[in-house]
């Protein structure tokens, strides 16, 4: 399967968009937000390959949202630039 986060990134990238500031993620059933849904590990790495450490990840909850930086969400990561060295 492919998560919504990766689908959103790949669609944007395929259309030439590569300047990302933040993403908001929510989940649930039948249109009702039922909890916090952090992105999976693969999605976190894709974000890291296209975004800076200060990229914001907002996880919507029934009571509002939590926001963290990508660096907080994925410590000890590697970027696309580091892979090319």
C-alpha positions as CSV (number, residue, x, y, z in Angstrom):
1,X,0.0,0.0,0.0
2,X,1.0,3.6,-0.3
3,X,0.0,6.0,2.5
4,X,-1.7,9.3,1.9
5,X,1.3,11.3,2.9
6,X,3.6,9.7,0.3
7,X,0.9,10.0,-2.3
8,X,0.6,13.8,-1.6
9,X,4.4,14.2,-1.8
10,X,4.8,12.2,-4.9
11,X,1.9,14.0,-6.7
12,X,3.3,17.5,-5.7
13,X,6.8,16.5,-6.8
14,X,5.6,15.1,-10.1
15,X,4.0,18.5,-10.8
16,X,7.3,20.3,-10.0
17,X,6.5,21.4,-6.4
18,X,9.4,20.9,-4.0
19,X,9.2,23.7,-1.5
20,X,7.4,22.2,1.4
21,X,6.7,23.9,4.8
22,X,4.3,21.6,6.6
23,X,1.8,18.7,6.4
24,X,-1.3,18.1,8.4
25,X,-2.4,14.5,9.0
26,X,-5.7,13.2,10.3
27,X,-7.4,9.9,10.4
28,X,-10.5,8.1,11.6
29,X,-13.6,6.5,10.2
30,X,-16.8,7.9,8.6
31,X,-15.5,11.4,8.7
32,X,-14.8,11.3,12.5
33,X,-11.3,12.0,13.7
34,X,-10.6,9.2,16.3
35,X,-7.1,9.9,17.5
36,X,-3.6,11.0,16.5
37,X,-2.1,9.3,13.5
38,X,1.6,9.9,13.1
39,X,3.2,9.1,9.8
40,X,4.8,5.7,9.3
41,X,8.5,5.2,9.1
42,X,8.6,5.1,5.3
43,X,6.6,8.4,5.0
44,X,8.9,10.0,7.6
45,X,12.0,9.1,5.5
46,X,10.3,10.4,2.3
47,X,9.6,13.6,4.0
48,X,13.2,13.8,5.2
49,X,14.5,13.3,1.6
50,X,12.5,16.3,0.4
51,X,12.2,18.6,3.5
52,X,14.4,20.3,6.0
53,X,14.7,19.4,9.7
54,X,12.3,22.3,10.6
55,X,9.5,21.0,8.3
56,X,6.4,20.9,10.5
57,X,4.2,17.8,10.9
58,X,0.8,18.5,12.3
59,X,-1.2,15.5,13.6
60,X,-4.9,16.3,14.0
61,X,-6.6,15.0,17.1
62,X,-10.2,15.1,18.2
63,X,-9.3,18.0,20.5
64,X,-7.2,20.0,18.0
65,X,-3.7,19.1,16.8
66,X,-0.1,18.4,17.9
67,X,2.7,19.9,15.9
68,X,6.3,18.7,15.8
69,X,9.3,19.2,13.5
70,X,10.5,16.5,11.2
71,X,13.8,16.4,13.3
72,X,11.7,15.6,16.4
73,X,9.7,13.0,14.6
74,X,12.7,11.3,12.9
75,X,15.9,11.7,14.9
76,X,19.2,10.5,13.5
77,X,17.9,10.6,9.9
78,X,19.7,11.1,6.7
79,X,18.8,13.5,3.9
80,X,19.0,13.3,0.2
81,X,22.1,15.5,0.2
82,X,23.9,13.2,2.6
83,X,23.3,10.2,0.3
84,X,24.9,12.0,-2.6
85,X,28.2,12.8,-0.8
